[in-house]
Amino acid sequence: MSVAADGRYLYDESDTVLSPWEEDDRRWAPTAAAVSEAALSIGGKSAVLMEQTTGKVLFEKNPNERLPIASVTKIMTLLLTMEALEGELLRLEDTVTCSKTAASMGGSQIWLEEGESMTVDDLLKAAVIVSANDACAVLAEHLCGTIENFVARMNERAKELGMQDTVFLDCSGLNDEAYSSAKDVAIMARELMKHRDIQRYTTVWMDTLRNGESQLVNTNKLVRHYEGATGLKTGTTQKAGHCLAATAEREGIAFVAVILGCDSTDERFGGARAMLDYGFANFSLYTPAPDPTAQTTVPVRHGLDDTVAVAPGTVTPILLKKGQEKGIVTEWDLAEELIAPVQKGQTVGAWRILLNNEVLADIPICAENEVEKLTFTRALGRLLSVLTA
């Protein structure tokens, strides 16, 4: 919800009508006790908890059920906007003018007038914090010429991300004939959160536009009440019910909790909080470190050099249940000898990360430089240089 210059509340269809100055509700604060999966009681029609770094789903309830998602749709609009910014097709300081079409959008809005100009920065602020449909329409038209072209790109991007249960029909979520699933929403939310700058908007509880004349209050109560909350997006229509994609991060691990089709706003916030609590209480990310005593060279036969330096490739974090890191075992499996020529980056072994005899990761060990083959001519040259030394 936001407040216009004349004092009117600009209600978001996905928020409860409460004055931000009167609200002091702590019902969505994190619980102190660890939560087990068996104890999770999640309402709504569909829900998913996903760890952000690995994309692993840790809890699901009807994850692929196709449902309307209301303003949660805007996550894709925000993703395309952030990608345009990263690709330098757009700048935050760019000023965009509102069209007649954008000004006519219904639902949640900041009451943009035809011909009114606003920066991309402020439009993003409005789209994220108060779910402004008119701000989304302005961004869509600016990026793709028309809203229809932008929606086509939304659907194209969804396919690229592997979102198999999603069809977008607008850039804001007003059309309830569109649909997605909890798993697909988690996928696009995870992709959006890779753009860390989005948190400049998604973590804001209250802000203003138009030189302080329009006040914005975030529709996502978890931003105010949940430790480590980083976003993300609420949505409500009569057909979709109360929907939420919530993100949070603590101590180097982050989660996306999606809940769709709830009967009340309490149910969606309570369900998202319960999933996030479960994630933080039970999981951690483990990044293995190579054994400093491990072999770092491999002998090379028939090469200009007798050995080649080797090192493991990129090490990605591994998602574990808390405490499992104590049972991690690593194996360094290297070739006993290589035959020249050896190419830089050539795989020469594997660094295996195991837990209870199960391979969690198989990281290639590669040559750090090339070793050319020792030809007869080069061997003769070496011999002559030794004899004449």
C-alpha positions as CSV (number, residue, x, y, z in Angstrom):
1,M,0.0,0.0,0.0
2,S,1.1,3.6,-0.6
3,V,-0.1,7.0,0.3
4,A,-0.8,9.7,-2.3
5,A,-0.1,13.4,-1.8
6,D,-3.7,14.0,-0.8
7,G,-3.5,11.3,1.9
8,R,-5.4,8.5,0.1
9,Y,-4.2,5.0,0.6
10,L,-3.2,3.3,-2.7
11,Y,-4.1,-0.3,-1.8
12,D,-2.3,-3.2,-3.3
13,E,-4.6,-6.1,-4.1
14,S,-2.1,-8.3,-2.4
15,D,-1.9,-6.5,1.0
16,T,-4.1,-6.4,4.1
17,V,-5.7,-3.0,4.7
18,L,-3.7,-1.9,7.7
19,S,-2.2,1.5,8.5
20,P,1.6,1.1,8.4
21,W,1.9,3.3,11.4
22,E,-0.5,1.3,13.5
23,E,0.8,-2.1,12.5
24,D,3.1,-3.7,15.1
25,D,2.5,-7.3,14.4
26,R,5.2,-9.8,15.2
27,R,3.4,-13.0,14.2
28,W,5.8,-13.6,11.4
29,A,9.0,-13.3,13.4
30,P,11.3,-16.4,13.2
31,T,10.7,-19.2,15.7
32,A,13.4,-20.1,18.1
33,A,13.0,-23.9,17.9
34,A,14.3,-26.1,15.1
35,V,11.5,-27.3,12.8
36,S,11.5,-30.8,11.4
37,E,10.0,-31.6,7.9
38,A,7.5,-33.9,9.6
39,A,6.3,-31.0,11.8
40,L,5.8,-28.7,8.8
41,S,2.1,-27.9,8.3
42,I,1.9,-25.7,5.2
43,G,-1.4,-24.3,4.0
44,G,-2.3,-23.2,0.6
45,K,-2.8,-25.3,-2.6
46,S,0.9,-25.5,-3.4
47,A,4.3,-24.8,-1.8
48,V,8.0,-25.2,-2.4
49,L,11.1,-24.5,-0.4
50,M,14.3,-24.2,-2.5
51,E,17.9,-23.5,-1.5
52,Q,19.1,-20.6,-3.7
53,T,22.7,-21.6,-4.4
54,T,22.1,-25.2,-5.5
55,G,18.5,-24.9,-6.6
56,K,17.7,-28.0,-4.6
57,V,14.1,-28.4,-3.5
58,L,13.9,-29.2,0.2
59,F,10.1,-29.3,0.7
60,E,7.2,-29.4,-1.7
61,K,3.5,-29.6,-1.8
62,N,1.8,-30.0,-5.2
63,P,4.9,-28.3,-6.7
64,N,3.8,-28.6,-10.3
65,E,0.1,-27.7,-9.9
66,R,-0.8,-24.9,-12.4
67,L,-2.4,-22.0,-10.6
68,P,-2.9,-18.3,-11.0
69,I,-0.2,-16.4,-9.2
70,A,-1.5,-12.8,-9.3
71,S,1.2,-10.1,-8.7
72,V,3.9,-12.8,-8.1
73,T,4.0,-12.6,-11.9
74,K,6.0,-9.4,-11.5
75,I,9.1,-11.4,-10.5
76,M,9.6,-12.1,-14.2
77,T,9.0,-8.4,-15.1
78,L,11.7,-7.5,-12.5
79,L,14.0,-10.2,-13.8
80,L,13.9,-9.0,-17.4
81,T,14.4,-5.4,-16.2
82,M,17.4,-6.4,-14.1
83,E,18.9,-8.3,-17.0
84,A,18.4,-5.3,-19.2
85,L,20.3,-3.2,-16.7
86,E,23.1,-5.7,-16.5
87,G,23.3,-5.8,-20.3
88,E,23.5,-2.0,-20.3
89,L,20.3,-1.8,-22.4
90,L,18.8,0.3,-19.6
91,R,20.1,2.6,-16.9
92,L,18.6,3.4,-13.5
93,E,18.8,7.1,-14.2
94,D,17.0,6.8,-17.5
95,T,13.7,8.8,-17.5
96,V,10.7,7.0,-19.0
97,T,7.3,8.6,-19.9
98,C,4.0,7.0,-19.1
99,S,1.8,6.2,-22.0
100,K,-2.0,6.2,-22.1
101,T,-2.1,2.4,-21.9
102,A,0.2,2.3,-18.9
103,A,-1.8,5.0,-17.1
104,S,-5.0,3.0,-17.5
105,M,-3.8,0.0,-15.6
106,G,-6.1,-1.1,-12.8
107,G,-5.4,-2.7,-9.4
108,S,-2.4,-1.6,-7.4
109,Q,-0.8,1.5,-8.8
110,I,1.0,4.7,-8.1
111,W,-1.5,6.7,-10.2
112,L,0.9,7.6,-13.0
113,E,-0.6,10.0,-15.4
114,E,-0.3,10.0,-19.2
115,G,2.8,12.0,-20.0
116,E,4.3,11.8,-16.5
117,S,8.0,10.9,-16.4
118,M,9.8,8.8,-13.8
119,T,13.2,7.3,-13.6
120,V,13.8,3.6,-14.0
121,D,15.0,3.6,-10.4
122,D,11.7,5.0,-9.1
123,L,9.7,2.7,-11.4
124,L,11.5,-0.3,-10.0
125,K,10.9,1.0,-6.4
126,A,7.2,1.3,-7.1
127,A,6.9,-2.1,-8.8
128,V,8.7,-3.9,-6.0
129,I,7.5,-2.2,-2.9
130,V,3.8,-1.6,-3.7
131,S,3.4,-3.9,-6.7
132,A,2.4,-1.0,-9.0
133,N,0.9,-2.3,-12.2
134,D,1.3,1.0,-14.0
135,A,5.0,1.1,-13.2
136,C,5.4,-2.4,-14.6
137,A,3.6,-1.4,-17.8
138,V,5.8,1.6,-18.3
139,L,8.9,-0.6,-17.9
140,A,7.5,-3.2,-20.2
141,E,6.7,-0.7,-23.0
142,H,10.1,1.0,-22.6
143,L,12.0,-2.3,-23.0
144,C,10.0,-4.0,-25.7
145,G,7.9,-1.3,-27.4
146,T,4.5,-2.8,-26.4
147,I,3.3,-4.8,-23.4
148,E,2.4,-7.7,-25.8
149,N,6.0,-7.8,-27.0
150,F,7.2,-7.8,-23.4
151,V,4.9,-10.7,-22.5
152,A,6.2,-12.7,-25.4
153,R,9.7,-12.2,-24.0
154,M,8.5,-13.2,-20.5
155,N,7.2,-16.5,-21.9
156,E,10.4,-17.0,-23.9
157,R,12.5,-16.4,-20.8
158,A,10.4,-18.8,-18.8
159,K,11.1,-21.6,-21.3
160,E,14.8,-20.8,-21.1
161,L,14.7,-21.3,-17.4
162,G,12.9,-24.6,-17.7
163,M,9.6,-23.3,-16.3
164,Q,7.4,-26.0,-17.8
165,D,4.1,-25.1,-16.1
166,T,4.0,-21.3,-16.8
167,V,2.1,-19.1,-19.2
168,F,2.2,-15.3,-18.8
169,L,-0.6,-13.1,-20.3
170,D,0.4,-9.8,-18.9
171,C,3.4,-8.1,-17.1
172,S,1.6,-7.6,-13.8
173,G,-0.6,-10.6,-12.9
174,L,-4.0,-9.0,-13.3
175,N,-5.1,-11.6,-15.8
176,D,-6.1,-14.7,-13.8
177,E,-6.2,-16.9,-16.9
178,A,-2.4,-16.9,-16.7
179,Y,-0.8,-19.6,-14.6
180,S,2.4,-20.9,-13.0
181,S,3.4,-23.4,-10.3
182,A,5.2,-23.1,-7.0
183,K,8.3,-24.8,-8.5
184,D,8.4,-22.5,-11.5
185,V,8.0,-19.4,-9.3
186,A,10.9,-20.7,-7.1
187,I,13.0,-21.1,-10.3
188,M,12.4,-17.5,-11.5
189,A,12.7,-16.1,-8.0
190,R,16.1,-17.8,-7.6
191,E,17.2,-16.4,-10.9
192,L,16.1,-12.8,-9.9
193,M,17.9,-13.0,-6.6
194,K,21.2,-13.7,-8.5
195,H,21.0,-10.0,-9.3
196,R,22.1,-8.7,-5.9
197,D,21.1,-5.1,-6.8
198,I,17.4,-6.1,-6.7
199,Q,17.8,-6.1,-2.9
200,R,18.1,-2.3,-3.0
201,Y,14.3,-2.5,-3.5
202,T,13.1,-5.8,-2.1
203,T,14.5,-5.2,1.4
204,V,12.9,-1.8,1.8
205,W,10.0,-1.5,4.2
206,M,9.0,2.1,3.6
207,D,10.1,4.7,1.1
208,T,8.7,7.6,-1.0
209,L,8.3,8.9,-4.5
210,R,7.7,12.3,-6.1
211,N,9.9,14.1,-3.6
212,G,8.2,12.6,-0.6
213,E,4.7,13.2,-1.8
214,S,3.8,9.5,-2.3
215,Q,4.6,7.1,0.5
216,L,5.3,3.5,-0.2
217,V,4.9,0.6,2.2
218,N,6.0,-2.9,1.3
219,T,3.3,-5.5,0.8
220,N,5.7,-8.1,2.1
221,K,5.5,-8.1,5.9
222,L,8.4,-10.5,6.2
223,V,10.8,-7.7,5.2
224,R,9.9,-6.0,8.4
225,H,9.4,-9.0,10.7
226,Y,11.7,-11.8,9.6
227,E,15.4,-11.9,10.3
228,G,17.4,-12.0,7.1
229,A,14.5,-11.4,4.8
230,T,15.6,-10.3,1.3
231,G,12.3,-10.1,-0.5
232,L,10.4,-10.9,-2.6
233,K,6.8,-10.6,-3.9
234,T,3.2,-10.9,-2.7
235,G,0.1,-11.4,-4.9
236,T,-3.6,-11.7,-4.3
237,T,-6.7,-11.9,-6.4
238,Q,-10.0,-13.6,-5.8
239,K,-9.2,-16.5,-8.1
240,A,-5.5,-16.8,-7.1
241,G,-6.0,-16.4,-3.4
242,H,-3.2,-15.1,-1.3
243,C,0.2,-15.9,-2.8
244,L,3.8,-15.2,-1.8
245,A,7.4,-15.8,-2.9
246,A,9.6,-15.1,0.1
247,T,13.4,-15.0,0.2
248,A,15.8,-14.8,3.1
249,E,19.5,-15.3,3.8
250,R,21.5,-15.9,7.0
251,E,25.1,-17.0,7.6
252,G,25.8,-17.7,3.9
253,I,22.8,-19.7,3.0
254,A,19.6,-18.4,1.3
255,F,16.2,-19.9,0.6
256,V,13.1,-19.2,-1.6
257,A,9.8,-20.2,0.0
258,V,6.8,-20.1,-2.4
259,I,3.2,-20.6,-1.3
260,L,0.2,-20.3,-3.6
261,G,-3.6,-20.4,-3.2
262,C,-3.9,-19.5,0.5
263,D,-7.2,-18.5,2.1
264,S,-5.7,-15.7,4.1
265,T,-2.7,-13.4,4.3
266,D,-1.8,-15.0,7.7
267,E,-1.7,-18.4,6.0
268,R,0.7,-17.3,3.3
269,F,3.1,-15.5,5.6
270,G,2.9,-18.2,8.3
271,G,3.5,-20.9,5.7
272,A,6.5,-19.1,4.2
273,R,7.9,-18.4,7.6
274,A,7.6,-22.0,8.6
275,M,9.4,-23.2,5.4
276,L,12.2,-20.7,5.9
277,D,12.5,-21.7,9.6
278,Y,12.8,-25.3,8.5
279,G,15.5,-24.4,6.0
280,F,17.7,-22.4,8.4
281,A,17.3,-24.8,11.2
282,N,18.2,-27.9,9.2
283,F,20.6,-27.1,6.4
284,S,23.9,-25.5,5.7
285,L,26.3,-25.0,2.8
286,Y,29.7,-26.7,2.8
287,T,32.5,-25.7,0.6
288,P,35.3,-28.3,0.6
289,A,38.9,-27.1,0.8
290,P,41.7,-29.1,-0.8
291,D,44.1,-31.0,1.4
292,P,47.2,-28.8,1.6
293,T,49.3,-32.0,1.6
294,A,47.7,-33.3,-1.6
295,Q,49.9,-34.0,-4.6
296,T,50.1,-30.9,-6.9
297,T,52.2,-32.2,-9.8
298,V,52.0,-35.3,-12.1
299,P,55.0,-36.8,-13.9
300,V,55.1,-36.4,-17.7
301,R,56.9,-38.8,-20.0
302,H,58.4,-37.6,-23.3
303,G,57.7,-34.0,-22.5
304,L,59.8,-30.8,-22.5
305,D,59.0,-30.7,-18.8
306,D,59.2,-33.7,-16.5
307,T,56.1,-32.7,-14.5
308,V,53.0,-30.6,-14.8
309,A,51.3,-28.6,-12.1
310,V,47.7,-29.7,-11.4
311,A,44.8,-28.2,-9.4
312,P,41.1,-28.9,-8.9
313,G,38.5,-27.0,-10.9
314,T,35.9,-24.7,-9.5
315,V,34.5,-25.8,-6.2
316,T,30.8,-25.2,-5.7
317,P,29.1,-25.3,-2.3
318,I,27.4,-28.5,-1.3
319,L,24.1,-28.5,0.5
320,L,24.1,-30.6,3.7
321,K,22.0,-31.3,6.7
322,K,23.5,-29.6,9.6
323,G,26.2,-31.8,11.2
324,Q,26.8,-33.9,8.1
325,E,30.0,-32.0,7.4
326,K,31.6,-34.0,10.2
327,G,31.2,-37.1,8.1
328,I,32.7,-35.7,4.9
329,V,35.6,-37.8,3.4
330,T,37.7,-36.6,0.4
331,E,39.6,-38.6,-2.2
332,W,42.4,-37.3,-4.5
333,D,42.6,-39.6,-7.5
334,L,45.4,-38.6,-9.9
335,A,46.9,-40.3,-13.0
336,E,50.2,-41.8,-12.0
337,E,51.9,-40.5,-15.2
338,L,51.0,-38.5,-18.3
339,I,52.3,-38.8,-21.8
340,A,53.2,-35.6,-23.6
341,P,51.7,-33.5,-25.1
342,V,49.6,-32.3,-22.2
343,Q,47.1,-29.5,-22.8
344,K,46.4,-26.7,-20.4
345,G,43.1,-27.6,-18.6
346,Q,43.3,-31.3,-19.5
347,T,41.6,-33.5,-16.9
348,V,44.2,-35.6,-15.1
349,G,42.2,-36.9,-12.2
350,A,39.3,-36.2,-9.8
351,W,38.8,-34.8,-6.3
352,R,35.8,-36.7,-4.8
353,I,33.7,-35.5,-1.9
354,L,32.0,-38.4,-0.2
355,L,29.4,-38.8,2.6
356,N,28.6,-42.3,3.8
357,N,30.3,-43.7,0.7
358,E,28.1,-41.6,-1.6
359,V,29.8,-39.3,-4.0
360,L,28.4,-35.8,-3.4
361,A,30.8,-34.1,-5.9
362,D,33.3,-35.2,-8.4
363,I,35.5,-32.2,-9.1
364,P,37.9,-32.5,-12.1
365,I,41.6,-32.0,-11.4
366,C,43.2,-30.3,-14.4
367,A,46.7,-29.4,-15.7
368,E,47.5,-25.8,-15.0
369,N,49.8,-25.4,-18.1
370,E,50.7,-27.3,-21.3
371,V,53.7,-29.5,-21.7
372,E,54.9,-30.0,-25.3
373,K,56.1,-33.3,-26.6
374,L,59.9,-33.7,-26.6
375,T,60.8,-34.4,-30.3
376,F,64.0,-35.8,-31.6
377,T,65.2,-32.4,-32.8
378,R,64.5,-30.8,-29.4
379,A,66.1,-33.7,-27.6
380,L,69.2,-33.3,-29.8
381,G,69.3,-29.6,-29.1
382,R,69.2,-30.2,-25.4
383,L,72.0,-32.8,-25.6
384,L,74.2,-30.3,-27.6
385,S,73.6,-27.5,-25.1
386,V,74.7,-29.8,-22.3
387,L,77.8,-30.9,-24.2
388,T,78.9,-27.4,-25.0
389,A,78.1,-25.9,-21.6
